[in-house]
Amino acid sequence: MKDFSQSRIAAYENCPQHYKLRYLDRIKPPGSKEGIEAFLGQRVHEALEKLYKELLLSKENSQDELLAYYRERWQANWYDNIAIRKKGHTRKYYFETGLRALKNYWKHYQPFDQARTLSTEFAMEFKVGDFKIKGYIDRLSRSAEGVYEIHDYRTSGFLPNQEKLDSDLQLALYQIGIKAMFPDVKDVLLVWHYLLHDKEMTSVRTEAQLKDMKKQVISLIRDIERDDQFKPRESNLCDWCEYPAYCPAKKLDIQITEKTEKVDVRLKK
């Protein structure tokens, strides 16, 4: 039985060719660079994981302690090859963006007693139909008897509307897993923390919605297993793709660009 995850399913939905190159061919991106946005997100996640892990041990981090840990993790993991693609943005800009997000979070939620944290980076494995699904929850908590909360930290600059969240697949898929793993579940609240906006957004799914979503996930996985072409799907995500040299849709663009550059050189001569 193949293992699937929400990220694998989303990769296929975004671009079947990217899915093939990454998950089936397992091609290591040539000369790929970690983007500064991903680096920032990882450091902020690490700081919040420390905050809630230590709360489980009855230790509350002060704001200064939380920010000091963020600085420490940033400096320890920084390397010069990290890609900054947005013009006018600097390493300092992104560092301070993360710092500000953590300050706002600490002020917003301290003393962090809104719910009881059960786990951070909670690993889960469950079945949807005949397929095994794996995933990680940033933070799992319980606010009342039988009421569970699935928390997800986002450092994207994009803030979705409620309609978008109410159709989000990832956390709803994790809700199915939580219901399978914890027999006392009565209700599940899906919680997104859009950290750069200091904004918390929530969604609740009915049993009927979860049933429909299971059908959707099973259908998507079957599409993946049946696909023998994995055609590229061009979109604005192509600008962030690690595989332009391997992509049939982009190879032609690269060849045309190279030929154009050669023509320009000859004209200049």
C-alpha positions as CSV (number, residue, x, y, z in Angstrom):
1,M,0.0,0.0,0.0
2,K,1.4,3.4,-1.0
3,D,1.6,6.2,1.5
4,F,0.0,9.5,0.7
5,S,0.0,12.9,2.4
6,Q,-1.9,16.1,1.9
7,S,1.3,17.7,0.5
8,R,1.6,14.9,-2.1
9,I,-2.0,15.2,-3.1
10,A,-1.8,19.0,-3.3
11,A,1.4,18.7,-5.5
12,Y,-0.5,16.6,-8.0
13,E,-3.4,19.0,-8.0
14,N,-1.1,21.9,-8.7
15,C,1.0,20.1,-11.4
16,P,1.1,16.4,-12.2
17,Q,4.5,16.8,-13.8
18,H,6.0,18.3,-10.7
19,Y,4.4,15.5,-8.7
20,K,6.1,12.9,-10.9
21,L,9.5,14.5,-10.8
22,R,9.5,14.9,-7.1
23,Y,7.7,11.9,-5.7
24,L,8.1,9.2,-8.4
25,D,11.3,10.0,-10.2
26,R,12.7,11.4,-6.9
27,I,14.9,13.9,-8.8
28,K,17.0,16.1,-6.7
29,P,16.5,19.7,-7.9
30,P,19.7,20.9,-9.7
31,G,21.3,23.7,-7.9
32,S,18.1,24.4,-5.9
33,K,18.1,27.1,-3.3
34,E,16.0,27.3,-0.2
35,G,13.7,30.3,-0.4
36,I,13.8,32.9,2.4
37,E,10.1,32.5,2.9
38,A,10.5,28.8,3.7
39,F,13.5,29.6,5.9
40,L,11.5,32.2,7.8
41,G,8.5,29.8,8.2
42,Q,10.7,27.1,9.7
43,R,12.3,29.4,12.2
44,V,9.0,30.7,13.4
45,H,7.5,27.2,13.6
46,E,10.5,26.1,15.7
47,A,10.0,29.0,18.2
48,L,6.3,28.2,18.6
49,E,7.1,24.5,19.0
50,K,9.5,25.4,21.8
51,L,6.9,27.6,23.5
52,Y,4.2,24.9,23.6
53,K,6.5,22.0,24.3
54,E,7.8,23.7,27.4
55,L,4.3,24.7,28.5
56,L,3.6,20.9,28.6
57,L,6.4,20.9,31.3
58,S,4.8,23.9,33.1
59,K,7.4,26.3,31.9
60,E,6.1,29.5,30.2
61,N,8.6,31.3,28.0
62,S,8.8,35.1,28.5
63,Q,8.6,37.1,25.3
64,D,12.3,37.8,25.5
65,E,13.1,34.1,25.8
66,L,10.9,33.3,22.8
67,L,12.5,36.0,20.7
68,A,16.0,35.0,21.8
69,Y,15.4,31.4,20.7
70,Y,14.2,32.7,17.3
71,R,17.4,34.7,16.9
72,E,19.5,31.7,17.9
73,R,17.8,29.4,15.4
74,W,18.0,32.0,12.6
75,Q,21.7,32.5,13.1
76,A,22.5,28.8,13.6
77,N,20.7,27.8,10.3
78,W,21.5,30.8,8.1
79,Y,23.7,30.2,5.0
80,D,24.5,32.5,2.2
81,N,22.9,30.5,-0.5
82,I,19.3,31.2,0.7
83,A,17.4,32.7,-2.2
84,I,15.7,36.1,-1.8
85,R,13.6,36.6,-4.9
86,K,11.5,39.6,-4.1
87,K,13.2,42.8,-5.2
88,G,13.9,45.3,-2.5
89,H,13.6,42.7,0.3
90,T,16.6,41.9,2.5
91,R,17.6,39.3,5.0
92,K,17.0,41.9,7.7
93,Y,13.5,42.5,6.4
94,Y,12.5,38.8,6.7
95,F,14.2,38.4,10.1
96,E,12.3,41.3,11.5
97,T,9.1,40.1,9.9
98,G,9.4,36.8,11.9
99,L,10.3,38.7,15.0
100,R,7.3,40.9,14.8
101,A,5.0,37.9,14.2
102,L,6.2,36.2,17.3
103,K,5.9,39.4,19.4
104,N,2.3,39.7,18.3
105,Y,1.5,36.1,18.9
106,W,2.9,36.2,22.4
107,K,0.9,39.3,23.3
108,H,-2.2,37.9,21.7
109,Y,-2.2,34.5,23.5
110,Q,-0.2,34.9,26.7
111,P,-0.7,33.2,29.2
112,F,-1.5,30.5,26.6
113,D,-4.4,28.9,28.6
114,Q,-7.0,29.0,25.8
115,A,-6.8,25.2,25.5
116,R,-4.7,22.3,26.8
117,T,-1.9,21.4,24.4
118,L,-1.7,17.7,23.8
119,S,1.2,17.6,21.4
120,T,3.3,19.6,19.0
121,E,4.3,18.3,15.6
122,F,1.8,15.5,16.2
123,A,2.6,12.7,13.7
124,M,-0.5,10.8,12.5
125,E,-1.2,7.8,10.2
126,F,-4.7,6.7,9.3
127,K,-6.7,5.3,6.4
128,V,-9.1,6.9,4.0
129,G,-10.7,4.1,2.0
130,D,-7.9,1.7,1.1
131,F,-5.2,4.3,1.2
132,K,-2.8,5.2,4.0
133,I,-2.5,8.9,4.8
134,K,0.4,10.4,6.8
135,G,0.7,13.9,8.2
136,Y,1.8,16.2,10.9
137,I,-0.2,18.7,13.0
138,D,1.6,21.8,14.2
139,R,-0.3,21.7,17.5
140,L,-3.1,19.5,18.8
141,S,-5.1,20.7,21.7
142,R,-8.3,20.0,23.7
143,S,-10.5,22.9,24.8
144,A,-13.2,20.8,26.6
145,E,-14.1,17.2,27.1
146,G,-14.2,15.6,23.6
147,V,-13.5,18.9,21.9
148,Y,-10.2,18.9,19.9
149,E,-8.4,21.7,18.1
150,I,-6.1,21.3,15.1
151,H,-3.8,24.3,14.9
152,D,-1.8,25.2,11.8
153,Y,0.8,28.0,11.7
154,R,1.0,30.0,8.4
155,T,3.7,32.6,7.5
156,S,2.3,33.4,4.1
157,G,1.6,37.0,3.3
158,F,-1.7,35.9,1.7
159,L,-4.8,36.0,3.9
160,P,-7.6,33.8,2.6
161,N,-11.3,34.5,2.9
162,Q,-13.6,32.3,5.0
163,E,-14.9,30.5,1.9
164,K,-11.4,29.4,1.0
165,L,-10.8,28.0,4.5
166,D,-14.1,26.2,4.6
167,S,-13.0,24.2,1.6
168,D,-9.4,23.6,2.7
169,L,-8.4,20.0,2.4
170,Q,-5.5,19.7,4.7
171,L,-6.9,20.3,8.2
172,A,-10.2,18.6,7.4
173,L,-8.2,15.5,6.3
174,Y,-6.4,15.7,9.6
175,Q,-9.8,15.9,11.3
176,I,-10.6,12.5,9.8
177,G,-7.4,11.1,11.3
178,I,-8.1,12.6,14.7
179,K,-11.5,11.1,14.8
180,A,-10.0,7.7,13.9
181,M,-7.3,7.9,16.5
182,F,-9.2,9.4,19.5
183,P,-12.5,7.6,20.3
184,D,-13.7,10.3,22.7
185,V,-13.9,13.0,19.9
186,K,-17.2,14.9,19.8
187,D,-16.2,18.0,18.0
188,V,-13.1,19.3,16.1
189,L,-12.2,22.9,15.6
190,L,-9.8,23.7,12.7
191,V,-7.6,26.7,13.5
192,W,-5.3,28.6,11.3
193,H,-2.9,31.2,12.7
194,Y,-1.9,33.7,9.9
195,L,1.1,34.9,11.9
196,L,2.2,37.8,9.6
197,H,-1.3,39.2,10.0
198,D,-1.8,38.4,13.7
199,K,-5.0,36.8,12.6
200,E,-6.7,33.6,13.8
201,M,-9.3,32.0,11.5
202,T,-11.4,28.9,12.2
203,S,-13.6,26.4,10.4
204,V,-15.9,23.5,11.5
205,R,-16.8,20.5,9.2
206,T,-20.0,18.5,9.4
207,E,-20.1,14.7,9.1
208,A,-21.6,15.1,5.7
209,Q,-18.8,17.4,4.6
210,L,-16.2,14.9,5.8
211,K,-17.9,12.1,4.0
212,D,-17.8,14.1,0.8
213,M,-14.2,15.0,1.3
214,K,-13.2,11.3,1.8
215,K,-14.8,10.6,-1.6
216,Q,-12.8,13.6,-3.1
217,V,-9.5,12.3,-1.6
218,I,-10.1,8.8,-2.8
219,S,-10.9,10.0,-6.3
220,L,-7.8,12.2,-6.4
221,I,-5.5,9.3,-5.3
222,R,-7.1,7.0,-7.9
223,D,-6.4,9.7,-10.5
224,I,-2.8,9.8,-9.4
225,E,-2.5,6.0,-9.6
226,R,-4.1,5.9,-13.1
227,D,-2.1,8.7,-14.6
228,D,0.6,7.6,-17.0
229,Q,1.3,11.0,-18.6
230,F,1.6,13.5,-15.7
231,K,1.1,16.5,-18.0
232,P,2.5,19.8,-16.7
233,R,0.0,22.4,-15.5
234,E,1.3,25.9,-16.0
235,S,0.5,28.5,-13.5
236,N,2.1,31.3,-11.4
237,L,3.5,28.5,-9.3
238,C,6.0,27.8,-12.1
239,D,8.1,30.8,-11.0
240,W,8.8,28.8,-7.8
241,C,9.4,25.4,-9.4
242,E,12.7,23.6,-8.8
243,Y,12.4,21.6,-12.0
244,P,12.3,23.9,-15.1
245,A,15.2,22.1,-16.8
246,Y,13.2,18.8,-16.6
247,C,9.7,20.1,-17.4
248,P,8.4,19.6,-21.0
249,A,6.5,22.9,-20.8
250,K,9.6,24.9,-19.7
251,K,12.3,23.2,-21.8
252,L,11.0,24.9,-24.9
253,D,11.0,28.3,-23.1
254,I,14.6,27.7,-22.1
255,Q,15.6,26.8,-25.6
256,I,13.8,29.8,-27.1
257,T,15.5,32.1,-24.6
258,E,18.9,30.6,-25.3
259,K,18.4,31.0,-29.1
260,T,17.2,34.6,-28.6
261,E,20.3,35.5,-26.5
262,K,22.5,34.1,-29.2
263,V,20.8,36.2,-31.9
264,D,21.1,39.3,-29.7
265,V,24.9,38.6,-29.3
266,R,25.3,38.3,-33.1
267,L,23.4,41.5,-33.7
268,K,25.6,43.4,-31.2
269,K,28.7,42.1,-33.0
